[in-house]
Amino acid sequence: MRGRLAALATTLGALALSAVVPRAAEAASPARGSGYELRLGLGFAATSRIPTLRLSEDTSLSSRELVSGTLPTAGGFRGLGGYADFAYVVRPRLTIPLAGLGFYGAVGDHAPVRSAVDGTLATVQPWRMFAIDLLGPGLGLRLTRRRYFFEVAARVGAVVYGGKAALAAGRDAVDADVVGIAFSARAELSGCRRLDPEQRVCLSLAPRLYEVRPLAGASLNLSWVWGN
């Protein structure tokens, strides 16, 4: 009888170990915590200098046909908007931002910027401008503390600025579409709180390390993150 009880106990112990050991191995696996993340957010962006703009197409004036040209500018841009970002997390600590897209519309007071194109006076109207933020790849590190984690990342990208300029045509003014693009290198500093295993809310500050010129501006974002 005792032999049968010992055999039964041995069998149950073996079954328990067979169930527990794989889970423990999975928890200790270095791949645990790896996966993709999707981030959707709202933000405020400010830059001290926008890139040189150009007419997007030939513009007809009262006196002549204006050939497309460039408008040197000296103004900045401030905007509100939203963005989506996609990243891959390698284990819990290494993050690889992959790609993202943002759109910002101008807010606040913007002084007109007077310039010239092809010999014609032009006034750039920053309050009628928008910015499309093309987020590129990067690399980051993450520190996790219970329900919170902090992340530092660096990445590259580009910003496309578009809007309107008023071209002098005698006593009148003709609106023309203008566009410019700037390479961007930025840092991203984020603090996040975990809501559940797959959702987090984050507050991020992203200084523009270079965009037209060094330390050109920054953005402040509030985002919702989904991922493993």
LUMPA-838683 format. One line per field, with one value per residue (C-alpha): residue number from 1; x, y, z. Coordinates in nm, 2 decimals, padded with zeros to 4 digits. Example, Ala and Ser with C-alpha at 12.3 -4.5 7.8 and 13.67 -1.06 7.14 Angstrom:
REM residues 2
dose = [1_2]
x = [01.23_01.37]
y = [-00.45_-00.11]
z = [00.78_00.71]
REM end
This chain:
REM residues 228
dose = [1_2_3_4_5_6_7_8_9_10_11_12_13_14_15_16_17_18_19_20_21_22_23_24_25_26_27_28_29_30_31_32_33_34_35_36_37_38_39_40_41_42_43_44_45_46_47_48_49_50_51_52_53_54_55_56_57_58_59_60_61_62_63_64_65_66_67_68_69_70_71_72_73_74_75_76_77_78_79_80_81_82_83_84_85_86_87_88_89_90_91_92_93_94_95_96_97_98_99_100_101_102_103_104_105_106_107_108_109_110_111_112_113_114_115_116_117_118_119_120_121_122_123_124_125_126_127_128_129_130_131_132_133_134_135_136_137_138_139_140_141_142_143_144_145_146_147_148_149_150_151_152_153_154_155_156_157_158_159_160_161_162_163_164_165_166_167_168_169_170_171_172_173_174_175_176_177_178_179_180_181_182_183_184_185_186_187_188_189_190_191_192_193_194_195_196_197_198_199_200_201_202_203_204_205_206_207_208_209_210_211_212_213_214_215_216_217_218_219_220_221_222_223_224_225_226_227_228]
x = [00.00_00.28_00.46_00.15_00.11_00.47_00.44_00.13_00.30_00.60_00.37_00.18_00.51_00.64_00.32_00.34_00.70_00.62_00.36_00.56_00.90_00.80_00.62_00.92_01.15_00.91_00.92_01.30_01.33_01.54_01.28_01.00_00.87_00.97_00.71_00.57_00.42_00.17_00.15_-00.12_-00.09_-00.16_00.10_00.23_00.53_00.74_01.04_01.24_01.31_01.13_01.32_01.35_01.01_00.94_00.64_00.48_00.38_00.40_00.17_00.00_00.01_-00.16_00.15_00.34_00.37_00.58_00.84_00.86_01.13_01.24_01.15_01.41_01.23_01.32_01.01_00.92_00.63_00.40_00.13_-00.11_-00.18_-00.16_00.06_00.10_00.42_00.53_00.82_00.97_01.08_01.37_01.33_01.21_01.50_01.59_01.35_01.37_01.15_01.06_00.83_00.57_00.35_00.23_00.03_00.03_-00.17_-00.05_-00.18_-00.12_00.01_00.26_00.41_00.41_00.75_00.82_01.05_01.08_01.07_01.18_01.18_00.83_00.75_00.60_00.46_00.47_00.17_00.28_-00.07_-00.19_00.08_00.09_00.36_00.38_00.62_00.78_00.93_01.22_01.41_01.61_01.73_01.63_01.68_01.40_01.41_01.12_01.01_00.69_00.40_00.62_00.89_01.12_01.26_01.54_01.56_01.72_01.59_01.60_01.32_01.20_00.94_00.74_00.60_00.33_00.10_00.03_00.22_00.07_00.25_00.23_00.05_00.02_-00.24_-00.36_-00.22_-00.23_-00.22_00.04_00.10_00.45_00.63_00.96_01.13_01.38_01.59_01.53_01.73_01.57_01.58_01.28_01.24_00.93_00.77_00.49_00.25_00.13_-00.25_-00.25_-00.02_-00.09_-00.17_00.02_-00.02_00.30_00.41_00.70_00.94_01.12_01.39_01.48_01.86_01.88_01.62_01.74_01.98_02.09_01.85_01.57_01.27_01.08_00.75_00.55_00.32_00.06_00.01_-00.16_00.05_-00.06_00.18_00.33]
y = [00.00_00.24_00.15_00.24_00.57_00.65_00.57_00.79_01.08_01.05_01.06_01.36_01.54_01.47_01.60_01.92_01.98_01.92_02.20_02.44_02.42_02.53_02.83_02.92_02.88_03.10_03.37_03.36_03.35_03.64_03.69_03.77_04.12_04.15_04.27_04.55_04.87_05.11_05.47_05.72_06.07_06.44_06.70_07.06_07.13_07.45_07.53_07.86_07.83_07.68_07.57_07.77_07.75_07.72_07.77_07.43_07.54_07.83_08.11_08.35_08.72_09.01_09.12_08.79_08.43_08.36_08.08_07.86_07.98_07.98_08.21_08.26_08.26_08.36_08.27_07.98_07.75_07.64_07.38_07.14_06.80_06.42_06.14_05.76_05.58_05.22_05.06_04.72_04.63_04.39_04.23_04.49_04.74_04.80_04.99_05.04_05.31_05.21_05.47_05.73_06.00_06.32_06.63_06.97_07.28_07.63_07.78_08.11_08.44_08.43_08.74_08.75_08.69_08.92_08.78_08.78_08.52_08.58_08.95_08.96_09.06_08.78_08.76_08.41_08.37_08.12_08.11_07.94_07.67_07.31_07.05_06.68_06.50_06.19_05.99_05.76_05.48_05.52_05.34_05.38_05.24_05.17_05.14_04.97_05.02_04.83_05.00_05.28_05.29_05.57_05.57_05.77_05.74_05.92_05.90_06.08_06.19_06.48_06.75_06.88_07.24_07.37_07.67_07.99_08.30_08.62_08.74_09.11_09.16_09.53_09.66_09.30_09.00_08.64_08.34_08.07_07.73_07.70_07.39_07.32_07.01_06.98_06.69_06.63_06.46_06.45_06.29_06.15_06.14_05.96_05.86_05.60_05.43_05.08_05.04_04.67_04.42_04.57_04.94_05.24_05.61_05.82_06.18_06.26_06.56_06.55_06.82_06.88_06.84_06.96_07.09_07.37_07.46_07.31_07.30_07.43_07.35_07.07_06.89_06.78_06.48_06.28_05.93_05.60_05.29_04.93_04.64_04.34]
z = [00.00_00.10_-00.23_-00.43_-00.25_-00.30_-00.67_-00.70_-00.52_-00.75_-01.06_-00.93_-00.85_-01.20_-01.36_-01.14_-01.24_-01.61_-01.58_-01.38_-01.54_-01.89_-01.74_-01.53_-01.84_-02.04_-01.76_-01.76_-02.13_-02.27_-02.55_-02.30_-02.34_-02.71_-02.96_-03.16_-03.01_-03.16_-03.02_-03.09_-02.95_-02.94_-02.92_-02.95_-03.17_-03.19_-03.41_-03.43_-03.80_-04.10_-04.41_-04.73_-04.91_-05.28_-05.50_-05.56_-05.92_-06.16_-06.05_-06.29_-06.20_-06.36_-06.54_-06.61_-06.55_-06.24_-06.27_-05.96_-05.72_-05.36_-05.07_-04.81_-04.47_-04.11_-03.92_-03.69_-03.65_-03.36_-03.41_-03.25_-03.39_-03.37_-03.47_-03.49_-03.43_-03.46_-03.27_-03.19_-02.83_-02.79_-02.44_-02.19_-02.22_-02.59_-02.82_-03.19_-03.33_-03.69_-03.85_-03.77_-03.92_-03.76_-03.87_-03.71_-03.79_-03.69_-03.37_-03.19_-03.33_-03.62_-03.76_-04.15_-04.31_-04.60_-04.88_-05.25_-05.53_-05.89_-05.83_-05.69_-05.33_-05.13_-04.78_-04.62_-04.38_-04.11_-03.95_-04.27_-04.26_-04.16_-04.09_-04.18_-03.95_-04.11_-03.83_-03.92_-03.75_-03.42_-03.11_-02.75_-02.40_-02.14_-01.76_-01.60_-01.24_-01.14_-01.33_-01.46_-01.72_-01.86_-02.21_-02.39_-02.77_-03.06_-03.42_-03.75_-03.98_-04.20_-04.17_-04.47_-04.43_-04.65_-04.66_-04.84_-04.95_-05.08_-05.40_-05.50_-05.84_-05.88_-05.63_-05.57_-05.40_-05.54_-05.31_-05.40_-05.25_-05.09_-04.96_-04.79_-04.63_-04.35_-04.23_-03.85_-03.58_-03.24_-02.90_-02.72_-02.34_-02.22_-01.89_-01.90_-01.67_-01.74_-01.73_-01.80_-01.97_-02.31_-02.26_-02.13_-02.12_-02.19_-02.16_-02.40_-02.46_-02.80_-02.84_-03.21_-03.20_-03.56_-03.80_-04.03_-03.74_-03.41_-03.12_-03.34_-03.11_-02.94_-02.91_-02.61_-02.66_-02.47_-02.61_-02.57_-02.63_-02.72_-02.73_-02.56]
REM end
